[in-house]
């Protein structure tokens, strides 16, 4: 039976004493850490460490959150280990830099947690998977008795928000994430894969860092947005639904939640949650800004326009834009389709491009899942015809130099 109990606890800053008190209170509302961790258990702590970035950028789970949770795990008799596999190379040298810049090294030192340097991986069977019947996962996951998921509330141009379910993608080893993007090219298919990963990992506890969230063009290039909340619960989908409501959105707007609801894993209805702690209405954020690519709700696009998009893009389907009412039948053929060749559709989507901060390091080109980026005179050039709009380049760029923008017609129609 689904555990739909979610605690909401105010936490105004990242002072370790304040954070620990807030998380302790949130856990008391859920039955205490002892309800999730037994003595002697190896407990995997999975923060969101998207890439080596300092805490003030709000792209990674704050080290104070991780330290406080680790302390409570140790009190309960567990042995916490901090585990993350960021995008790109996955080796001890990269992990050492990641832990230093995100201040996880400090979190481990002050709490007594272990930092993982085991970069082994394994392929596992997943009979419940809808898209991924076999998964690649980091070795520490298989050695853990309990998984505690510590995501960061952020916007995401692929899934609207990145929350507890999406955070578990970080348990896929390093650059193999790129091959998952290449294999699961349609947005819906990729997100079905994310739900498969969630149903395999089954975290016992999820504690969301929403003290300072990220709005705008997340998950790494957006802007910090103080929310002052810690959200916790045993069910990752329930936590995601509460967090989505916290920033003023319908929970089903988040694609991981919507597709999980289609599987019967959740209703996606806020009224079906049991919220305890501080009242949600007193915590709601006003004017929370989404990413550019997440601003169009396909359910609000007129059917005639969707039909035009489909004519202009013969590969488009309702699966690409969940909730959209595509017209029945095959798209018409003729001079217009030949002339447009997807032009109409491409005017409405957000495309990445190298901005002025590009230093020509080639990191984006090396890690593009479909080889849509080439370096010309030490500047990255994105091929719109090849781009699958996974936004890995925007997410992983070490200089945050990849910008997102719509072509002129899209800006004219959408005001940006």
Secondary structure, 3 states (H helix, E strand, C coil): CCCCEEEEEECCCCCHHHHHHHHHHHHHHCCCHHHCCCCCCEEEEEECCCCCCCHHHCCCCCHHHHHHHHHHHHHCCCEEEECCCCCCCCCHHHHHHHHHHCCHHHHHHHHCCEECCCCCEEEEECCCCCCCCEEEEEHHHHHCCEEEEECEEEEECCCEEECHHHHHHHHCCCCHHHHHHHHCCCHHHHHHHHHHHHHHHCCCEEEEEEEEEEECCCCCCCEEEEEEEEEEECCHHHHHHHHHHHCCCCHHHCHHHHHHHHCCCCCCCHHHCEEEECCHHHCCCCCCCCCHHHCCCHHHCCHHHHHHHHHHCCCCCCCCCCCCCCCCCCCCCCHHHHHHCCHHHHHHCEEEEECCCCCCCCHHHHCCCCCCEEEECCEEEECCCCCCCCCHHHHHCCCCCEEEEECHHHHHHHCC
